[in-house]
Amino acid sequence: MAITLNNGFQMPIIGLGVWRMEKKAIKDLIIESIKIGFRHFDCACIISFQNSLAFTNFDIVFTKCLMFCAADYKNEAEVGEALCEAIKTGLLWNTDHGHVVEACKHSLKKLQLDYLDLYLVHFPISIRHTGDSSLPLFINVFELTPLDEDGVLDIETNISLETTWHAMEDLVSMGLVRSIGISNYDIFLTRDCLAYSKIKPAVNQIETHPYFQRESLVKFCQKHGICVTAHTPLGGADANTKRFGTVSCLDDPILKGIAEKYKKTVAQIVLRWGIQRNTVVIPKTSKSERLKENFKVLEFELAKEDMDVIQAIDKNYRSNIQPAKFWGIDLYA
């Protein structure tokens, strides 16, 4: 099951997220997920520069199957090792807005690939480029992002999002990527991107789940032909509760009741809800059984009345990365 992007390429509607996943587990997990049927991987890596994280989703052809892969979470090399016989993958982080082509080529080299199928601008902000290519793969990039003397994100003021986007478009004309997109853009930034773009963004990857539905943004993107990918589609679950002290929608009594009705897990109900909104979902798990459960959401459907019930529990509640914790500034303000 896939969504057709505005340039004709198809993107699997469910994928596997691997952010904060243990290095040793990634290779075996991805191989197992391929056997189950996954063809979309939201990975990550640190690019050659300090804090130069490249967020990228790359389409992959694997034994006549379309695979979609995204890189941006410090484990690009492991993902590349697992998929190098089959994949084409890539990415772009906040410190590389002025170095888009350089960052993309570095990702391709690390992943042993010739091109990426989808490359995303991770955050709509440019910060000081450090040019440090010596960083190890496994570090907390959010904590290492360059800050100014006041401990606040060191924002570049001479690189506009329009400039960054035109450099992204160059990647397409150079044959380095097939599709380009954005991530964590609100309605107004998305509108601006549509206005100045020659190549429209194919994807906007945002946090969205039953407690943070963002219906206006989702509908705006879909109206203008931009596929919405839901990162944190389960609301972060235990990982975000421990990391950010947030509340998980998986404990919601209404969702538990619907899960009992369908004899499914709450996570399956939430993922199926996301799919029936025509959003792509990329849940993270390192457990084999949950991998299988997640993929089985393609085997059932929620009734309209249950979709309506879930729509009514929206709390406008963000549970994922709180930039102010690491960067001293609220990028979502």
Beta strands, then each sheet from edge to edge (+ up, - down):
strand 1: 2-4
strand 2: 10-12
strand 3: 16-17
strand 4: 40-42
strand 5: 56-62
strand 6: 65-71
strand 7: 116-121
strand 8: 177-183
strand 9: 203-207
strand 10: 227-231
strand 11: 280-281
sheet 1: 1+ 2-
sheet 2: 3+ 4+ 6+ 5- 7+ 8+ 9+ 10+ 11+
end
